[in-house]
Amino acid sequence: MLTNISTVLRACAQRNGAAAVVSARNYADFTSQATFEIKKSDVFKLDEAPATEVVMTRDEGLQYYRTMQTMRRMELKADQLYKQKIIRGFCHLYDGQEACAVGIEASIKPTDHLITAYRAHGYTLTRGGTVKEIMAELTGRRGGIAKGKGGSMHMYCKNFYGGNGIVGAQVPLGAGVALACKYKGSDELCVCLYGDGAANQGQIFETYNMAALWKLPVIFICENNRYGMGTSVERAAASTDYFKRGEFIPGLRVDGMDILCVREATRFAAEHCRSGKGPILMELQTYRYHGHSMSDPGVSYRTREEIQEVRSKSDPISLLKDRLLSNNMASVEELKEIDVDVRKEIEDAAQFATTDPEPPLEELCNHIFSNNPPVEVRGTNPWAKLKSKDYILD
Amino acid sequence: MAAAAARLLIRGSHQTLPISSVGTGKQSCIGNALLTLSSGCNSRLKTQRRHAAHFTFQPDPVPTQYGSTQKMNLFQSITSALDNTLASDPTAVIFGEDVAFGGVFRCTVGLRDKYGKDRVFNTPLCEQGIVGFGIGAAVAGATAIAEIQFADYIFPAFDQIVNEAAKYRYRSGNLFDCGNLTIRAPWGCVGHGSLYHSQSPEAFFAHCPGIKIVIPRGPTQAKGLLLSCIADNNPCIFFEPKILYRAAVEQVPVDAYTIPLSQAEVLQEGSDVTLVAWGTQIHVLREVANMAQEKLGVSCEVIDLRTILPWDNETVCKVSGHHSIVSIIVGHFIIGI
């Protein structure tokens, strides 16, 4: 990829002559890696903290940039399609929180497991879904990652357990997955995410207890974006120190807008789990630009100034971009090319998502049970009998 | 009771409409079936690309016995009922997720400003906690009105409702009870709600003695029934058909009034078949009854059950021997008694 970029740039230079001399930079001109100072994470019941001096290579930087930009553009495209009524139902957008998903993925293995709540498009992407599959799932077509039957909140792929609509319900599930990892002795762990609103659910505390009691390899991550739907954290929680809520589980509070902070903290947490020390809790302080869902304008419980401030001072993609540029790890043109590339990918995916056919009627009732003879399912009138094909071989 | 119903069904002789239970989702169930039976209507079904929930709300006649009335939709009638309650009962409190600013369906708009933040307050996101807390408040003497944001989220509170609330009076030998508790929740499908904003879970609770379940069909009914639930000395669950919140508009009495619980209402007399339902389906059934009369010459009796538990089996079963009963259920149904 790097040689291609430099070839293209050189070709441009040859065409444009002297005016393009500046852009004809060989990849060897860039710094291959740099060390960065990152914010110290607050710790709870831990003697050590994640490192504050971290190294990022050029390749890593470009990959993070590309993934975050893809995520951002995908969410904005989903916003557009929703307003055009091509996506219907519910749509909870993740823009602003990209650093969390990408940072976490950077420090776990593809064989590790992850489960989250309904703001799941970003994680579906980092865990292996393609933009095409994600968008087709949003529009409910057969090319979707859940065959068009799940929609925005129910996206799944290998080692990614969704995509869950009921608040807080995914946390005990995550502990269960971690138990399976421990049982199999496979050195895998489970990353179990929930939000600041869900942090007040009873089942979270039940899970903390089980995870700590049985020393399960689970990283609990609270994505604190300051608002549970329309309720700010101060109005919902007796203690907004979500990283301390585990009480007997060690905790970290991390700047969730800085991808390097997230990556480093996840690395620290993963090591903690894999060394058999049991669960650990991470609070990522992050922010969402959109409202809770597409039916929430997002400005009745917070000011536009606040959103603007976060966008200008702490946007995760801008932070990364500044780092890459000021450390001579990439050029403006290179990043612009990635932007153009990403835009095209999203356009193609949107095109696919809009034109792909819907799942056939025969698929509507499948997979209610498993390995059962076909069951008759009631339809919208007693004469419209649908069948559920539940054979395991299907 | 089950035997009596079965006997009635067997006795139903010359019926063309089979006994059936129609499921969740689209509202135009029997209606569609009748359309397919009659010629010339198939083209309309075929051209409909998106089968959105299709029914026409049929408003009740203006009540004259409760004083002056005002035009209100369903959520406004709920607000009115709650307003009446907070005004007359100093122990009444309303709590739930997001109720302070008015609620996600605007059922509690203005109440916090009017009655104070200690009487209308938000809870954190914890249904089990909300209901448990509500039971405790009710036992201690407060008129507790708990809101569950969507009926789909009531399940974490299922244990509290079934094991704690329903059995409190019995297990304490009438020493304690949580009759002051009323739980309200938006109910039923809207077309785009999918798995978790569409459920009608009354079936799960309908087999639990000790609680009452009430589902209104419109604003006038809703206000009267809600006020009855609040006044009733038993824990009540009041499901509000969310699709009717804005769509249902009627002239509703401004003052407080009650509609008795456990009394079904016969909306339309008929001699051939009895149609029983509750909530939104009543409006479908009224259309169906008219269609059946016009196109098939079948005279249908339409009954609104209103209180699901304990249900008015006297009214429903008080039908002449040659009726068949068609019960239209919108909700979870695999087996029923």
Interface residues (C-beta under 8 A of the other chain):
Chain A: R88 G89 F90 G151 M153 H154 G165 I166 V167 G168 G197 A198 N200 Q201 G202 Q203 G228 M229 G230 T231 R235 A236 A237 R378 G379 T380 N381 P382 W383
Chain B: P18 S20 S21 V22 G23 G25 K26 S28 C29 I30 N32 A33 T36 H51 E97 D98 F101 N122 P124 L125 C126 Q128 G129 D152 Y153 P156 H192 G193 S194 L195 Y196 H197
